[in-house]
Amino acid sequence: MKIMKIKGNRELSGTIRISGAKNATVALIPAAILADEDTTICNIPEITDTEALCDILRLLKVDVKRASESIVIDPRNMENIEIAEEYSRKLRASYYFMGALLGKYKKASMYFPGGCTIGARPIDLHLKGFEALGAKVTNIKNKYVVEAEELHGANIYLDFASVGATINIMLAAVKAKGTTVIDNAAKEPEIVNIATFLNNMGANVKGAGTSTIKIEGVEHLHRCFHEVIPDRIEAGTYIIIGALCGNRVKIDNIIPEHLDAVIRKLEEIGTDLEVGADYVIVSKNVKYKPTTLKTDTYPGFPTDLQQPFTVLLTQCEGKSKVIETIWENRFMHVPYLNKLGANITVKNQTATIIGPTDLKGTDVVATDLRAGAAMVAAALFADGETTITNIEHILRGYESIIEKLTDVGAKIEIKEI
Ligand code: EPZ
């Protein structure tokens, strides 16, 4: 078992370079099988979720070549093999193979995906979208078979602007006959990145980044080169860490517009920030004002940064609130923050944080990926040493976290016990 040990209360300074976005990468890799030739994607983060998806590609007999930050995916010899549960349950994004295989072969057979247990995480909107395109869905226990004689364009309204359903329907629709319109589509930057990749391959996807996406089906998709956008959630995590412990920490290689809601909240509580064209420089402040934040779909405050931001709210003077509207079970970090010394109560979907409180190192658990990021942020700020277990969750989403934090002066290490 791997654990993380962090000696806290150290001032951090220097530059942290942000990697390619996990939540774009995990859709781009399955999307690559739609091409008739090889595609090259660069700025791929080295995280365990990337590895798990490459294992699925290899299972499907897809040729995968990794070279530092890029990947070449050649599906010319691939076979449409059922994706076994041991592969699909490693991560949530395995479900993008459902849309991609359906789009390519008109048949996908796989098991229910895994991922963080932050809510029930149904896939009904994905399946409704596939059905609208002409597919039949058979579900026995955890296994799903989705197949169609022919996929045809359709008008699809999503009851919720789901990131996963929007992407999965795009993947299934790019080669369908005719026009597909997705209304109430998710608008996250990752969706735009996937649509750009598909268009680079020869697809005809318009409107990504707005709530209406229009897809004209094409017959063939070809070789292309593509770049993953910077990870706005990784960037936000390090900006929050900078606001807790930083003395001019530069978060580099980012698209600040993707973090607008987060930057506005940080400014509102009094964070010392300098926002450049592709970077943010952040320092800790002696006094922070309390605030209320409510998670929302993009461009609202991202649920994925709610947990790390809560750590910063423990240092605000007075009562802050966090209202979680996306996931039913995203406060699992709270008992561990309280164990570190925070004063947080949770009722329904709202956390109330009374600050400022001293934090003191202790043993905590990374219950999910972003709860893990919150533990790292809290441990870096706290007095003394913190040990974090279940760090597999953290390694699923943060490339070279030890190296990046060590480079700015943190005392952090991973130990095998
Ligand atoms: C993506 O999850 C991200 N994961 C999540 O990031 C992120 O929290 C989430 O979008 C919201 O931004 C990946 O991109 C791999 P949704 P996804 O479908 O696509 C409900 C992280 O920490 N819903 O937008 O699964 C669902 O239950 C991860 O990096 C249905 O009801 O999220 C939730 O309440 C965690 N039926 C809401 O919609 C469906 O068919 C949003 O889910 C689909 C979703």
Boltz pocket constraint, residues with backbone or C-beta under 6 A from the ligand:
constraints:
  - pocket:
      binder: B
      contacts: [[A, 23], [A, 24], [A, 26], [A, 92], [A, 93], [A, 116], [A, 118], [A, 119], [A, 120], [A, 121], [A, 122], [A, 123], [A, 124], [A, 125], [A, 126], [A, 127], [A, 160], [A, 161], [A, 162], [A, 163], [A, 164], [A, 165], [A, 186], [A, 303], [A, 304], [A, 325], [A, 326], [A, 327], [A, 328], [A, 369], [A, 370], [A, 397]]
      max_distance: 6.0
